[in-house]
Amino acid sequence: MKRIVMLLYKDIHFDARVQREAIGLAEQGEEVFILCLKEFNTEPPFLHKNIKIVRMSICSKKYKQQLLNEPKENKKLSVKQKALSRIIRSPVIKLIKDLYSYHEFYLKCRSWMKEQQQQWDVMHCHDLNTLKTGIKLAKEFQAQVVYDSHELFNEMSGRNKLDRWYGYRLEKKLLRDVDQLIVVNPYVAEEFKKQYGQLPEVTVIQNVPIYKEEDTCAIEDDYFRKKYRLKENDFLLIFQGGIDPHRGLEEILKAMELLPEHFKLVLVGNGRIKSDLEKAVLENGLANRVFFHEQVPASDILCYTKQADAGLVMYKNISRNNYFSTPNKIFEYLLAGIPAIASDHPGKSYIVKNEQTGICTEETPEQIAKAVLQIYENYDFYKNNCLQKREKYSWQKEKMKLVEMYRRL
């Protein structure tokens, strides 16, 4: 039995990948300790008796939230808050703040681990923002290091030139101390090889959700149709995940204006541009066709997904991360049995296009609308392909790759 410390620089509530991997290892008898940030006031979900979750507050994050705290009655920032926001987000200040926060996270993790007076076998680092902490702790506690790269971190949206310059140099240096590297698809593995040359052993673990045949859903059938009073012939599209920039959401709303009235859309999640999209929906007369739903727990997401008719994944090609990423929702739509309309990028098309579980297209309103209509006109073909591919793409297969990798440590 291994004692595994998973490091996650956010809260655990909605991170489906971390939850799946922790459960997969716990089911094999490993002890898993998830050390993560505390960002929500609600308690995290129970995952498994062999999993302990330790959540930590980081001062710099709390100070930033207090400085930029938006008045409840007026969502606009004050002049002072806008000035502070510009200062905090300036490249140099942002990098200093991030490094300070990561160091604080390291100190809190180190303190907790020392208090336990236990032997630690593996530091499992989720993304680059925990890797330096994990390697320092691994050296101190004589543990091995697993680097689980969910993204091409240095190419993520919002990373400025200084972030990327520093991040690439840091990642190159830290990879020397990594025992196993995990990535989400073969394209990301190839990008790592191009960027850094020689790598530790690489394992591809795809973002396939846990799917259970039995009916374990806590919500009623036709939940969305009843909640939003949809008609029987309405065709419901869904987007689930972060409602953030560069995900093609503005283009999706414009595509809705081009589609017939019986096409409806629900966006499930929260994010930085949600209020802007809500405003756009009202201004463009889409309030009776486009709906917003709060984020739901990762363990329940498929219960909501399967109630839609088709899913959208229209990430814009603004970075290598967006281009090569395979978001969770690609597999969530497939397992829920609903076709996908996705960006024509390698990280999406190797599933959607190759398996014919949907259509890959350009991220323009016209092409999105055209693809939706193609799905609608050939619905049974695409839906049946989704159902047939469930056995090929299962978490059980991905989990065994994770388990086998841990056996080699």
N, C-alpha and C positions, 0 to 999 in steps of 0.2 A: 504493500500500500504506500502510495506517495502522498506527501503533504504538499499541496500545490497552492501557491499564492497568485491569484489573478489580480492584476492592476488595471484599473479603469478610471480614466480622468473625466468622468461624468457620473451621473447617477445610474443605477442599474435598472430602473423601472421599465424603460422602453427599449433597452438594447437587446433585441432578440438573439443576435449572434452570440453574445457573451452568455446569455442565459442558457442557450442550447448547448454550448460547449461545456459549461460548468455541469449541467445536468448529465450530459453524456459521460463525462469523466466520473461523476459521483455514482452513476449507475454501475460503473465498473469497480466500485469499492474504494476509489480514491477520495481523500479528504480535500475539499476545495474551499479556500477562503478568498472571498471577493472583497478587495479593498478598493473602495470607490469614493467619489465625492457625494456629499449630501446636498442635493439641489431641490428636493421636494419635501414637503412637510408630511406627506403620507408615507406609511410604511411600505417597504418593497414587498413583492410577492414571495410566498414560500416556494422554493424551488425543489429542495430535496433535503432529506435528513443529514446527508453528508456535506451540505453546503452551509457555510456561515458567511453572512454579509456584514461587513464593517464599513460604515459610512462616515466620512470625515468632512468637516466644514473647513473651507479655505478662506482666510481673512481677506485676501485681495479680491476674491470674487464677491464677497459680501459688501466690501467697500464700494466696488464698482456699481453694484446694484443700488446701493444707497445714494450714490452720487447722481445716478441717472434715473432714479425712481420717478416714474411718470405719474402725475396727478390722476386720480381715478376719473374725475369729471372732465378733464381735458387731456387728451393723449399727446398733445404737442409739448415738446420740451421747452423749458424756459431758455432765455438767452444765456444764462449762466450754465445751464445743463448742456446746451449745445456747444459752448466753448470747452467745457470739461470733456465732452464726448470727443471733440476734435483732438484734444491733447492726448487723451487716453488711447485713441486709435492711431496716433501718429506712429510710424514704423518703429522708431527707436524706443519710444515709451512703451509701446505694445510689447516689443520683444523683452525689454527689461521686466515688465510686469509679468509676462508669461514665465520667464526664467525664475523669477522670485516665487511665483505660485507653484511651479514644479518642485522647487526646492522645499517649500513648505510641505507639499504632499509627501515628498521623500522623508522628511523628518518625522512626520506623523506616522507614516507606514513603519519606519524603522523603530520608533518608540513602541508601537503596538506589538510588533513582532518580537522585540526584546522582552517585553512584559510576559509573553506567552511561555518563554523558556522552553521552546520546542525546536526540534530539528526541521528545517525547511528544505524540501528537495528541488522544487522548480519555481522559478519566477516566470509567470506567463504574462507577458506585457502586451496589452491591447493598444495598438497604434503607437506612433513615434513619441507622442507626448508622455508616455510612461516608460519608454525604453531606457533612458538614462537612469531613472530611479530604480528600475528592475535590475540593471546590471550592477549598480553600486550595492544594492542589497544582496544580490547573488554572490558577489565577492566577499561581503562581510559574513554571510551565513553559509558559504560553501554550497551554493545551489546552482543548478543549471538554468539556462535562459531560453525561453521560447518567445520569439517575436511574432505576434499575430497582427499582420498589417491588413486592416480592414479596407484601406484606401491607398492610393498613391498620395500619402499625407502631404507632401510638399507641393502637390499640384491641386490641392483642394481649393474650392472657391473661398475667397477672403484672405488667402495667403498673399502678402505683398512681396516685393522683390527681396527685401531684407530677410523676411521669414524664410523664403526659399533658399537664399544664399546660405544662411546659417543652417537651415534644416538639412540640406543635402550634405554639407560637410559633417554635421553631427551624425547623420544616419550612416555615412560611409565609415566613420570612425567606430561607431558602436557595433556595426555588423560583425566586426572582428571577434566580438565577445559573445555572439549569438550561437547557440547550439542547434536550434531548429527554427526555420522560417516558415510561417504559414501565410498564404495569400488566397484571394477569393476566386481567382480564375487564372487560366494559363497565360492570358495576355499581360496581366500584372506581373506574373513571374518573369516573363520575357523582358518587361520594362526594367525590373530590378537588375536583371543580368546585363542589359545594355548600359545601365547607369553605373553599376558598381563592379562588373566583371565577376570574379569568383565570389560565390555565395556559400553560406551554410546549406545543409540539406533543405530542400524546399518541398512542402506539402500543400497541394491545392485543396482547400475545403470550401466548397461553394455555399452560398447563402440560402440553402434549402431549409424551409421551416419544418417543424415537427407537425406531421399530419396524422390525425387519428380518424379512422373510419367511423367509429361509434359517435353517436350524437352527444357531444359534451358541451354544446353551446348554451350559454346562459340567456341568450336573447331569443325572442320569438321569431318564427318564420315570417318572411316578408317585413322584417323590422323597418327597413328604409322606406318601403312602399307605404306602410301604415304611418310612419312618422312624418313623411313629407306628402302624404295624400296623393300618391302617384296613381295614374290610371293603369289598367291591366296591360294596355299595349305600349306603355312607356318603356323606352330602352334606356337603362340606367348605366351610366359610366361612372367609374370610381378612380380617384387618385388617393393613395394613402401614403403617409410619410410626412417629412418636414415640409412645411409650406414656406419655402425659402427661395431666394433668387436663383436664377439660371436653371430652373427645373421645368421651363416651358409652360408655366402655369398661366402667364398672361396670354400666350398664344393659344392655349387650350380654351380660355374664356372667349377669345375672338372666334375660334373654331365653332364654339357653341352658337354664335350668332349666325353662322353659315348653315347649320344643321336644322332640319325640320323640328317643329315644336315638341314632338313626342320624344326627343332625345333630352335626357336629363343628366345632371352631373352632381356627385357628392364628393367633397374633399374632406378626407378624414385625417386630422392632425392639427398641429399648431406650428407657428414659425414666424419669422421676421416680417413677411409681407402679407400675412393673413388679413390685417385690417385694410391694407391697400386693395386687396382683391375683393373684400366685402364691399368696399366703396365702389369699385369698378362694376360689380354685379348690379348694384342699385342704379348706378348712372346709365348703364346700358340695357336696362329693362330685363334683366335675367333673374330677378328675384324669385320667380315662380318656376325656374328651371335649374338653377345652380344653388346648392345647399352646402352648409359647412357643419361638420361634426367634430366634436372634440376628439383628441387623441385617445386611443384605447390601449389597454395592456397588450404587450407582445403575445402573451399566451392566448388571447382571445381574437387576434386579428383575423384569422381565417373565417371565423364565424360571421364577421361583417363582410369580408371580401366576397364570399360565395353568394351573397344576396344581390350583388350587382351583375350586370350582363357582360361587361368588358372593362378592362383596366388600362390606365394610361401611365406611361413612363417616358416622358418627353424631355429628358435632360438635354440642355444646350451644349454644343461642342465648344466650350470656352476654355477647356483645360484638358490635359491628358488624363486627369482623374475622371472627369465626366465622360470622356471618350471611352476609356477602358473599363470603367466600373460596371459591375453587375449588381444592381440594388436588390435588396431582399424582395421587393415587390414583383420582380420578374418571376421568381419562383412561387411567391404567394398567389399570384394570379393563376399560374399553371396548376398548382395543387388544388386551388379552389374551383377549378374547372371553368374559368372564364378566359376568353382570348385577350391578348394584349395588343395595344398600339404603342410601339416603342420607337425611340430614336434609332436611326440606322448606324449604330456604332458597334464595333467588334464585341464589346462586353455585353451588349444586349442581343445582337443579331445571332450570336453563336447558339443561343437558345431559341429565341422567338422566330427567327427566319429559318434556321436549319431544321428545327423541329416542327415548323409550321403551326405553332401555337398562337400565331397572331401575325401582325404586319409591322414591318419596320419602315419608317418613312422620315422625311425631313421635318424639322421642327418649325413649320410655318402653319398658320391657321388653315390655309387652303389644303395643304397636304394632310394635315391631321384630320380635317373633316372628310376628305376623300377616303382615307384609310378606315375611319369609323364606318362610313357607308359600305365599304367593301366587306368589313367584318359582319355588318348587319345583313347584307345580302347573301353571305356564305356562312351564316352563323353555325350551323350544325357541323360543317367541316372543321372549323377551327376549334369549336368546343369539344368535339370528339377527339381531336388530336391532343388537347390538354388532358383529357381523362385517360387516354392511352399512355401518356408519358409519365404518369404518376409513379409507376414502378421503376422507371429509369432514373428519375430524380427523386430521391428520398433522403430524409435526414439519417435514416439508419445506415445507408451507404457512406454518407459523409462522416458520420460519427465513427464508423469503423476505421476510417483513414486517420482520424484524430487519435483513437485508441492505439492503433498500430504505431503511430509516430511516438506516442508516450512510452510504448514498450521498448523502443530503440534508444531512449534516453539512458 
